[in-house]
Amino acid sequence: MPGMSETDLASRYRKRTSRRWSDRLLQALHPPNPFVMNPAEPTDFPLGRWNLYIGGAGCTVQGYINIDLLAIPGVDVVADAEQLPFPADAFQRVECDAVLEHVCNPERVLSEIRRVLAPGGYVHLVTPFCHPFHECPKDFRRFTIDGLKELAGPLDLIAKGWRTGPTATLLVIFIEYVKLLLPFRAWRALSHVLCGWMLFPLRYLDLLLFRSPDAGRIGNHCYIWLRKPVNHPDSGIPD
Ligand SMILES: C[S@@+](CC[C@H](N)C(=O)[O-])C[C@H]1O[C@@H](n2cnc3c(N)ncnc32)[C@H](O)[C@@H]1O
């Protein structure tokens, strides 16, 4: 399995905003996402004066301090989520979306999130469950909703569910499977574009399947929202 260095990853993110004609052509051909977001996932918990986005390289995250391992435009602070360079109780909201599968020690990250979250503040964790291996720059694990709740420790659970559903799982795995059958990189890139464009309309089936209590058996990404109690034991204690 080929590895992904931080330099390769940074170059992949830079290509997304590159103005070179070859990169712009690739961006134009890029198929729509093979998933739809679950409309039931809450998104409207209040932002405060200071909010933290963990692992947002390559994303625009207005209203947040964006930290990532990669020093690329858009990242405000280059830092490891396992050692956040911020004081206790600093942030009203912490977003950690598709990052915990990539860190060496997710327990340590959660301990840091609990420390920097202000009493009464909200944290949003999103992680893959049934999803292909993807190095960013490493890929260590997958999560269930119960696993995320366990990891959260003494934070109050506010909401939980599936962000992306069974059809997303089927499509992302099918596209990876087809690529496995092809010997050349150019063919794999072409099949990614063709399969992506042909199959993406199926993604809307998840809008029906999210209603099934069994959707999570092969769910793609799950989420939980948590709140730090006002009298939380980690408040004010530097780790
Ligand atoms: C899959 S991307 C998620 C990007 C974004 N949140 C999204 O949903 O599109 C994972 C990001 O986490 C970053 N990352 C991985 N390990 C990290 C760590 N220990 N500390 C901070 N960021 C990390 C990676 O560099 C990468 O930019």
The ligand as a MOL file (V3000), in Angstrom:
LIG
                    3D

  0  0  0     0  0            999 V3000
M  V30 BEGIN CTAB
M  V30 COUNTS 27 29 0 0 0
M  V30 BEGIN ATOM
M  V30 1 C -9.7140 13.8630 5.9370 0
M  V30 2 S -9.0420 15.4470 6.2780 0 CHG=1
M  V30 3 C -10.4530 16.2760 6.9230 0
M  V30 4 C -10.5980 17.6310 6.3310 0
M  V30 5 C -11.9140 18.3690 6.6710 0
M  V30 6 N -12.2390 18.3390 8.0530 0
M  V30 7 C -13.0290 17.8200 5.8310 0
M  V30 8 O -13.9520 17.2210 6.3660 0
M  V30 9 O -12.9880 18.0020 4.6030 0 CHG=-1
M  V30 10 C -8.0910 15.1910 7.7480 0
M  V30 11 C -7.2270 16.3980 8.1120 0
M  V30 12 O -6.7170 16.1790 9.4390 0
M  V30 13 C -5.3760 16.5840 9.4800 0
M  V30 14 N -4.7160 15.8620 10.5860 0
M  V30 15 C -4.3700 14.5670 10.6430 0
M  V30 16 N -3.7830 14.2830 11.8190 0
M  V30 17 C -3.7800 15.4360 12.5410 0
M  V30 18 C -3.3090 15.7940 13.8290 0
M  V30 19 N -2.7290 14.9000 14.6500 0
M  V30 20 N -3.4570 17.0740 14.2370 0
M  V30 21 C -4.0400 18.0090 13.4250 0
M  V30 22 N -4.5220 17.7240 12.1880 0
M  V30 23 C -4.3780 16.4680 11.7460 0
M  V30 24 C -4.8190 16.2000 8.1090 0
M  V30 25 O -3.6430 16.9070 7.7980 0
M  V30 26 C -5.9970 16.5440 7.1980 0
M  V30 27 O -5.9330 17.8690 6.7210 0
M  V30 END ATOM
M  V30 BEGIN BOND
M  V30 1 1 1 2
M  V30 2 1 2 3
M  V30 3 1 2 10
M  V30 4 1 3 4
M  V30 5 1 4 5
M  V30 6 1 5 6
M  V30 7 1 5 7
M  V30 8 2 7 8
M  V30 9 1 7 9
M  V30 10 1 10 11
M  V30 11 1 11 12
M  V30 12 1 11 26
M  V30 13 1 12 13
M  V30 14 1 13 14
M  V30 15 1 13 24
M  V30 16 1 14 15
M  V30 17 1 14 23
M  V30 18 2 15 16
M  V30 19 1 16 17
M  V30 20 1 17 18
M  V30 21 2 17 23
M  V30 22 1 18 19
M  V30 23 2 18 20
M  V30 24 1 20 21
M  V30 25 2 21 22
M  V30 26 1 22 23
M  V30 27 1 24 25
M  V30 28 1 24 26
M  V30 29 1 26 27
M  V30 END BOND
M  V30 END CTAB
M  END
